């Protein structure tokens, strides 16, 4: 575990995270996080050969999940975890 992984995203810290660090911060698996990045669900930048995820891209992703899951209606996916919701979106894209 890295020293900054226990800090909230809004706290001072790194502006860019590796996909592995972002996965750890989000509580998601590495492979699933790579799929979210590849599918455009989480924004990223490439620096040389490395793929980095800006801190604000993680905050935007969380904000989108929250807004999509806000007041539940009969026709939504309430009861699903953020991972299940994201997987559903990824499957629709493919």
C-alpha positions in Angstrom: 0.0 0.0 0.0 1.3 3.4 -0.9 1.5 6.2 1.6 -1.1 8.4 -0.2 -3.7 5.6 -0.7 -5.3 6.2 2.7 -6.0 9.9 2.1 -9.3 11.1 0.7 -9.2 12.2 -2.9 -9.9 15.8 -1.9 -6.9 16.0 0.4 -3.6 17.3 -0.9 -1.6 14.5 -2.6 -0.7 13.2 -6.0 -2.5 14.7 -9.0 -2.0 11.5 -11.0 -2.4 7.9 -10.0 -1.4 4.7 -11.7 -4.3 2.4 -12.7 -3.3 0.1 -9.8 -3.4 3.0 -7.3 -6.7 4.2 -8.6 -8.1 0.7 -8.4 -7.0 0.5 -4.8 -8.5 4.0 -4.0 -11.8 3.0 -5.5 -11.8 -0.5 -3.9 -12.0 -2.1 -7.4 -9.9 -4.7 -9.1 -7.0 -3.8 -11.3 -8.4 -5.5 -14.4 -11.8 -4.0 -13.9 -10.3 -0.5 -13.5 -8.3 -1.0 -16.7 -11.6 -1.8 -18.5 -13.2 1.3 -17.1 -10.3 3.4 -18.4 -10.3 1.7 -21.8 -14.1 2.2 -22.0 -13.8 5.9 -21.3 -15.7 5.6 -18.0 -12.6 7.0 -16.1 -10.5 9.6 -17.8 -6.8 9.1 -18.2 -3.7 10.6 -19.7 -0.7 8.9 -21.2 2.8 10.0 -20.1 5.4 8.2 -22.2 4.3 4.6 -22.0 2.4 4.9 -18.7 -1.3 5.4 -18.3 -2.1 7.8 -15.4 -5.5 8.7 -14.0 -5.9 12.3 -12.8 -7.4 12.7 -9.3 -10.3 14.8 -10.7 -11.2 12.0 -13.1 -11.7 9.7 -10.1 -13.9 12.3 -8.5 -15.9 12.8 -11.7 -16.4 9.0 -12.0 -17.7 8.8 -8.4 -19.9 11.9 -9.0 -21.4 10.2 -12.1 -22.1 7.0 -10.2 -23.8 9.0 -7.4 -26.0 11.0 -9.8 -27.0 7.9 -11.7 -28.0 6.2 -8.5 -29.7 9.2 -6.9 -33.4 8.9 -6.1 -34.2 5.3 -7.0 -37.2 4.7 -9.2 -38.8 1.4 -10.1 -37.1 1.2 -13.4 -33.5 1.8 -12.3 -30.7 -0.5 -11.2 -31.1 0.2 -7.5 -29.5 -2.4 -5.3 -26.6 -2.8 -7.7 -23.1 -2.0 -6.5 -21.1 0.6 -8.4 -19.1 -2.2 -10.0 -22.3 -3.9 -11.2 -23.6 -0.6 -12.6 -20.3 0.1 -14.4 -20.3 -3.5 -15.8 -23.8 -3.0 -17.1 -22.7 0.2 -18.9 -19.6 -1.5 -20.3 -21.6 -4.4 -21.7 -23.9 -2.0 -23.4 -20.9 -0.2 -25.0 -19.4 -3.4 -26.4 
